[in-house]
Amino acid sequence: MKILLTGASGFIGTQLVSALKQHQLTILSRDPQRSANKLGSQHQYLGTLSSLSDLNDFDAIINLAGEPIAGKRWSDSQKQAICQSRWTITAKLTELIKQSDTPPHSFISGSAIGYYGDQKLQPIDESFEVNQHTQAEFAHQVCKRWEDEALKAQSEQTRVCIVRIGLVLGKQGGALAKMLPAFKLGLGGPIADGQQGMSWIHQTDMVRLLVHLTENNSCKGVFNGTAPNPVSNKSFTKALGKAVNRPACIPAPAFGLKLALGEMSTLLIEGQYVTPKHALAAGFEFQYTELDDALTQILA
């Protein structure tokens, strides 16, 4: 297939490029030369979508672009960057799909489980409908419009898959890479009361799921990018401490995190227990269903 990929230089995107090597990739990047140095000169590179008037030449689009949501404190300007880096490019891709005579047959677009908001101990799958309280949360608002912009591209010619990505576990990026230094020093521990859900997925399964959705034309709609067995923050902390052979009992109180991180602390203090009902129904088989196995493989 001829695939247009955004967000290719990110933690997941870099691995996805390798997994899609049998396809012809065109990679959208703000710095094409830097991306070519990192990802390989065998791919085509685009500096902007403004050079395109349609997407007739592509079979599929995979859209993972976006400012890291946990990269910086959520100032007003950072919130704006988080939103616009997702909404603008997704809306432009949808516009180009609609302007195509022979549009791509597949549009795979990222989202996040932050869509569901803080749901305490309630198990969540793709059919869950959020309430008015959740609709007021920043993470939900980001994801809701992000998804809506992508879903506008859906037609008889183009199927749209929305992937609500959870906590992707890998050594080279994402939340785990930030947590490891403290845990290796024996300074890790549960956050707040430790009961909040952590809906994780091994990096290999995340990439495999994106490939599965791209290559299987029967898949469309919303898919949770999480492993089948979410855990509590307390259980996650215990498992990570065990994996690095260190104690993990120094708690991080909620008030301290709120003071240090402001509104962004909700990403750590709140959570969800999300399961991938639609991915399983679509025949996707996870290699890593248990957290201990995933951490052992990553940290081996």
C-alpha positions in Angstrom: 0.0 0.0 0.0 0.9 3.6 -0.4 0.6 5.1 3.1 0.7 8.7 4.3 2.0 8.8 7.9 1.9 11.6 10.4 3.7 11.6 13.8 6.3 9.2 12.5 9.1 10.6 14.6 7.3 10.0 17.9 7.7 7.1 20.3 5.1 4.9 18.6 5.5 6.3 15.1 9.2 5.4 14.9 8.4 1.8 15.6 5.5 1.8 13.2 7.7 2.9 10.4 9.8 -0.2 10.8 6.7 -2.4 11.0 5.4 -1.0 7.7 8.6 -1.5 5.7 6.8 -3.7 3.2 4.6 -0.7 2.2 5.5 2.6 0.4 5.6 5.3 3.1 5.2 9.1 2.7 6.0 10.8 6.0 4.8 14.2 7.0 7.4 16.0 9.1 8.1 19.6 10.0 11.8 18.8 9.5 12.0 16.3 6.6 15.8 16.1 6.6 16.0 15.4 10.3 13.2 12.7 9.9 15.0 11.1 7.0 18.2 10.9 9.0 16.2 9.2 11.8 13.8 7.0 9.8 15.7 6.3 6.6 16.1 7.9 3.2 14.1 5.2 1.5 10.8 6.9 2.4 9.2 9.9 0.8 9.0 13.0 3.0 6.6 16.0 3.0 7.1 19.2 4.9 3.5 20.4 4.8 0.1 19.2 3.6 -0.5 22.5 1.8 1.4 21.1 -1.2 -1.4 18.5 -1.7 -4.8 19.2 -3.3 -6.1 15.7 -2.7 -5.0 12.2 -1.5 -5.8 10.3 -4.7 -2.3 8.7 -4.6 -2.6 7.1 -1.2 -4.3 3.9 -0.1 -4.3 4.6 3.6 -3.6 7.4 6.1 -2.2 6.8 9.6 -2.5 10.0 11.7 -0.5 10.0 15.0 0.5 13.7 15.1 0.2 15.7 18.2 2.1 17.7 20.9 3.0 15.3 23.8 0.1 15.8 26.3 2.4 15.2 29.3 5.4 17.1 28.0 4.9 20.4 29.8 2.7 22.0 32.5 -0.7 22.8 31.1 -0.5 26.6 30.7 -3.1 28.2 28.4 -0.6 28.3 25.6 0.4 24.6 26.1 -3.3 23.6 26.1 -3.7 25.5 22.8 -0.6 23.7 21.3 -2.0 20.3 22.5 -5.3 20.9 20.8 -4.3 22.6 17.6 -1.5 20.1 16.9 -4.2 17.4 16.8 -7.3 19.2 15.5 -5.7 21.2 12.7 -3.9 18.4 10.9 -6.8 15.9 11.3 -9.2 18.4 9.9 -6.9 19.1 6.9 -6.5 15.3 6.2 -10.3 15.0 6.3 -10.6 17.9 3.9 -8.1 16.4 1.5 -9.9 13.0 1.6 -13.2 14.7 0.7 -11.5 16.5 -2.2 -10.2 13.2 -3.6 -11.8 11.4 -6.6 -10.3 8.1 -5.5 -9.8 8.7 -1.8 -7.7 6.4 0.5 -9.7 3.4 1.6 -8.5 3.6 5.2 -8.0 6.5 7.6 -6.5 5.4 11.0 -6.5 8.2 13.4 -5.1 8.4 16.9 -6.9 9.5 20.1 -6.4 8.6 23.8 -8.3 6.9 26.6 -8.4 10.3 28.2 -11.6 10.5 26.2 -13.3 8.6 29.0 -12.2 10.9 31.8 -11.9 9.8 35.4 -14.2 6.8 35.8 -13.0 5.4 39.2 -13.3 1.6 39.4 -15.8 1.2 36.6 -14.8 -1.1 33.7 -14.8 0.7 30.4 -15.1 -0.5 26.8 -15.8 1.3 23.5 -19.5 1.5 24.1 -19.2 3.6 27.3 -20.9 7.0 27.1 -19.4 9.8 29.1 -21.5 12.0 31.3 -21.7 15.9 31.5 -19.0 16.0 34.2 -16.5 14.2 32.0 -17.4 16.3 29.0 -16.1 19.3 30.9 -12.6 17.7 31.4 -9.8 19.0 29.2 -8.5 15.5 28.1 -12.0 14.6 27.0 -12.5 17.8 25.0 -9.1 17.3 23.2 -10.0 13.8 22.2 -13.7 14.4 21.4 -12.9 17.1 18.7 -9.9 15.1 17.5 -12.1 12.1 16.9 -15.0 14.2 15.4 -12.6 15.7 12.8 -11.5 12.3 11.7 -14.9 10.7 11.6 -16.1 13.4 9.1 -13.9 11.6 6.5 -16.0 8.4 6.8 -17.8 7.4 3.6 -18.6 4.4 1.4 -15.1 4.8 0.0 -13.2 5.5 3.2 -13.4 3.7 6.5 -12.2 5.4 9.6 -10.7 3.8 12.7 -10.2 5.8 15.8 -7.6 4.3 18.2 -7.9 5.4 21.8 -4.4 4.8 23.0 -3.6 3.9 26.6 -0.3 3.9 28.5 2.2 2.5 26.0 5.0 0.7 27.7 8.5 0.8 26.3 12.0 1.7 27.5 12.8 4.4 24.9 9.8 6.7 25.4 6.4 7.3 26.9 5.5 7.3 30.7 7.6 4.2 31.6 10.9 5.9 30.4 10.1 8.8 32.8 9.2 6.5 35.7 12.2 4.2 35.5 15.0 6.4 36.9 13.1 6.9 40.2 12.1 3.2 40.5 15.6 2.0 39.8 16.7 4.2 42.8 14.1 2.6 45.0 12.2 5.9 45.0 9.0 4.7 43.2 5.6 4.3 44.9 1.9 4.5 44.5 0.3 7.8 43.4 -2.5 9.2 45.6 -4.6 6.3 46.9 -3.3 4.0 44.2 -6.8 2.8 43.2 -7.0 4.6 39.9 -6.8 2.4 36.8 -3.8 2.2 34.6 -4.8 0.9 31.2 -1.5 -0.2 29.6 -0.3 -1.8 26.4 3.1 -3.2 25.4 4.7 -1.1 22.6 4.9 -4.2 20.3 1.1 -4.8 20.6 0.4 -1.1 20.1 2.3 -1.1 16.8 0.8 -4.5 15.8 -2.7 -3.2 16.5 -2.2 -0.1 14.2 -0.9 -2.4 11.4 -3.8 -4.8 12.0 -6.3 -1.9 11.6 -4.6 -0.6 8.5 -4.4 -3.9 6.7 -7.9 -5.3 7.6 -10.6 -3.6 5.6 -13.4 -4.9 7.8 -12.3 -2.8 10.8 -13.9 0.5 11.4 -15.1 2.7 14.3 -13.5 3.1 17.7 -10.8 0.8 19.1 -9.2 0.9 22.5 -5.4 0.6 22.3 -5.0 -1.1 25.6 -4.2 -4.6 26.8 -7.1 -6.8 28.1 -6.0 -6.6 31.7 -5.8 -3.1 33.1 -4.5 -2.7 36.7 -4.6 -0.3 39.6 -1.8 2.2 40.1 -0.9 0.3 43.3 -0.6 -3.0 41.3 1.4 -1.3 38.6 3.8 0.2 41.1 4.3 -3.1 42.8 4.9 -4.9 39.4 7.4 -2.3 38.3 9.3 -2.4 41.6 9.5 -6.2 41.3 10.7 -5.9 37.6 13.6 -3.6 38.6 14.2 -5.5 41.9 13.7 -2.5 44.1 11.2 -1.5 46.8 8.4 0.7 45.5 6.7 2.0 48.6 7.3 5.8 48.7 3.9 7.3 48.0 3.3 10.4 45.9 0.5 12.3 47.6 -2.2 13.9 45.5 -1.8 17.4 46.9 2.0 17.4 46.2 1.4 16.4 42.5 -1.3 19.1 42.2 1.1 21.7 43.6 3.9 20.6 41.3 2.0 19.8 38.1 -1.2 21.8 38.3 -4.1 20.6 36.2 -1.8 18.1 34.4 -1.7 16.1 37.7 -5.1 14.7 36.7 -3.3 12.4 34.3 -1.6 10.7 37.3 -4.2 11.0 40.0 -7.2 9.9 37.9 -7.6 6.9 35.7 -9.7 4.3 33.9 -10.0 0.5 33.6 -10.2 0.2 29.9 -10.6 -3.0 27.9 -10.1 -3.6 24.1 -13.4 -5.2 23.3 -13.5 -4.2 19.7 -9.9 -5.2 18.9 -10.5 -8.7 20.4 -13.8 -8.9 18.4 -11.8 -8.0 15.2 -9.5 -11.0 15.7 -6.5 -9.2 17.1 -4.4 -11.3 19.4 -2.3 -9.6 22.0 1.2 -10.9 22.7 1.3 -9.4 26.1 -1.9 -9.7 28.2 -0.3 -9.6 31.7 1.6 -6.7 33.0 4.4 -8.8 34.7 5.2 -10.4 31.3 5.2 -7.1 29.5 7.6 -5.4 32.0 9.9 -8.5 32.1 10.3 -8.4 28.3 10.9 -4.6 28.2 13.4 -4.5 31.0 15.2 -7.8 30.2 
